[in-house]
Amino acid sequence: MIRISTGFSGDQKFIISNGEAHKAYYLFLNPEKRGIFENGLALIGKDIKDIQPDYHSEMGWNPSHRMGDDDWAEVRKRGIDTELKKVMTLAKEVSALIPSRPELIGKNLFECAISLGISGEEKKELKGGMKSIGDLLTNK
């Protein structure tokens, strides 16, 4: 899961699926644009302050939980940090190419990457069936 912040208070932080991360980056890079996410969240690009991995959602922790050293060790042990970094890198790359293929904005991030022919490690993993975060949590 990815967290989008539009301000500093808790009610200004929103969670979206990994498959929509490219939409968040696209809006961030195009502040005049508007977008609606699958969960109904509607944003104007200029309102997005930051985009970050949401380790709390991935681990099933309460949003108010303060992560300590043991928590970070668990996140790294399960590979969640690596997978979310790959998702965010792929989303950033896809979002930069969306202006040339605007019909892709409504598609899932991974479908967009395949349609755009994005190469590198991310695409290799897609062909092999990228593990979902749920699979990582259950060590599949």
Steps between C-alpha positions, in 0.01 A plus 500: 500500500605858432433802722424840348522804726322826430592658833642426840200378698382140506186574301718630215671166437337258259573139404484370144586163350839429345326462165403868505836645608568632148185714522631667815836577338328625185289742703803606705692579180197674344369730774212635289354154434226327699464131567268251666628179656320166531417567866319823403780734604502803271806725493644794316869452424606822673359369830732198516786573740667158495468139390645229722483126558243412765677240710229517766228378261725232355584366846147536636603752764286778639587832330597650836755222567851643528746280318810399691814310409329161533219613270744615233687171531173311440415717198845430352488128588171460312632699203219753521738796483659368180167419333351840581812678370466305175133596476580866558786499248280336239215744575731798456625363167149425373367841607764675291380312191125546558481832307591311182238229573221670701265203452718303744435722802194297599679166476686313771866598544627159395278493188633844410861386536441207268315719245781755510767233460690611805819302526725410790456306819140613557384361166686172551318454827169583336554229239585256777196606700599768747428388852223685668558651840254243636719220361802653670318514832410134479846411361365340180 
